[in-house]
């Protein structure tokens, strides 16, 4: 079982502020999970480290068809795929170990 491997790329150095009053900022980029490992998901500090507190992270679908979900409690990312063979077509199932979940664009919002 290989280690969880990922890369975060962004054109932004720090979150863009929405206004002086709110203290809310937005940070965006691409998360590329090259080796997904369900047992050893590390905190994605390249996102969480940009904020005092992460409020929400929204992902597009990855280039390999996976759906990513950011867990606010642990700052980790889960990868899911759609199971069209299930009784309820399209049920999301957590991905298997040691696979390339692909790259997906994200927008993160939090307190700066």
Secondary structure, 3 states (H helix, E strand, C coil): CCCCEEEEECCCCCCEECCCCCCEEEEEEEEEEEEECCCCCCCCHHHHCCCCEEEEEEECCCCCCCEEEEECCCCEEEEEEEECCCCCCCEEEECCCCECCEEEEEEEEEEC
